[in-house]
Amino acid sequence: MSEIIAALDIGSTCVRALICERDTDGILKILGSGMKHSNGLRKGVVVNIEATLHAVAAAIEDAEMMSGLEAVNCWTGIGGNHINGINSRGVVGVSSKKRDTRESEIAQGDVDRVIEAAKAINIPTDRQILEVIPQNYKVDDQKGIRNPLDMLGVRLECDVLIITCSVTGAQNLIKCVNRAGFRVNDLVLQTLAAGKAVLTQDEIDLGVVLIDLGGGTTDVLVYAEGTPFSVYTIPAGGMQVTSDISMIKNISIDNAEKIKIDAGCCWERMMDSDETVIVPGVGGRAPLSIPRSHLLTIIKPRMEEIFKMVKQHLDSLDLVRPLGGGVVLTGGTALLCGIVDLANHILKLPARLGSPIPTARIAGLVEEYRNPSYATVIGLALEGESRSMQDVSDHGSDIHNDKKNPALIGKLKAWLKEGFF
């Protein structure tokens, strides 16, 4: 039987939804997408529930109409200024014994215990654990082990990255989705999802920086030695650039956004010196023609500021080896002309745009979706598919795809739960 996988990327400026179907061969087919602009979030945190839930409902309904399928559950991304990463280490004694010997053999129970030990840190009551990602293991004196199962040893250590988020931030996000008539399968860190869609295994193994240039925030995920090593959020993004243009040129936010998309640039060599841009007049005044270079003097300083904060964070990390995989840029602001050159110049690392990569696991990745703006939502679909497959493996049945309940009944259940509990 095929399974419906729905993904939901709720950003500060727009909401993107994707509906896919996993066929009997295990291929994930993209069948429909929807996008709605929203002003319900600020820096990744819900500030207007009504605006957010209307954008969520509209985006998913557009995806349903395109695909001809109904979504009940969705894998939802979470990010923003309230995300924090903590590196921790757990240590346990190996308890499993090989039969007829005194040697200790590491079993899954030992691995589970060492991760639990690493999670035993003081976390403020207003925060919750979102992800716990094992980085590497150490068995006795042997370091750098990826999978310690069945190895012999007495002492097991594990380094983990613990990603936390605001409790209220997560609850408000879930509430918006529930009130829109859908249910959240799980919250997934947006940069982790985007990395699943745009990074190659070679980049991950060499060490790479994923920079998600969103509307309200810039989210950074650093991979080192094949695993996520650090997360970091800068409370500035594409909307700050738009706001700068609006204030300096005395035009509306909507017109400033359009000019940024159509003519914005942050690298001198990507534009001609005699290019001009038409700036709409305000209050019935005639539009003005200005040199495109004027936009560069507004946009470039803001983007330089963002990348310098990224570099400052990278310089503070205790990395064993250089980031040989370079920098990968995703998010809507990554489409800004000259952004790759500017990132390369400031971060002193090779940079590229991060568009979703076609693989054997996913079909229907048409040209429209091979765009940095779609990196997160496609990654959410891939991550949701992986987690649902794991649930099938762990429980023997797909708990996220109840064939006995039609989509309409599922939505009614979500509405009743939201209304009465």
Secondary structure by P-SEA (a helix, b strand, c coil): cbbbbbbbbbcccbbbbbbbbbccccbbbbcbbbbbbbccccccccccaaaaaaaaaaaaaaaaaaacccccccccccccccbbbbbbbbbbccccccccccbbbbcaaaaaaaaaaaacccccccccccbbbbccccccccccccccccccccbbbbbbbbbbccaaaaaaaaaaaaaacccccccccaaaaaaaccccaaaaaabbbbbbccccbbbbbbbccccccbbbbbcccaaaaaaaaaaaacccaaaaaaaaacccccccccccccbbbbbbbccccbbbbbbaaaaaaacaaaaaaaaaaaaaaaaaccccccccccbbbbcccccccaaaaaaaaacccbbbbbcccccccccccccccccccaaaaaaaaaaaaaaaaaaaaaccccccccccccaaaaaaaaaaaaacc
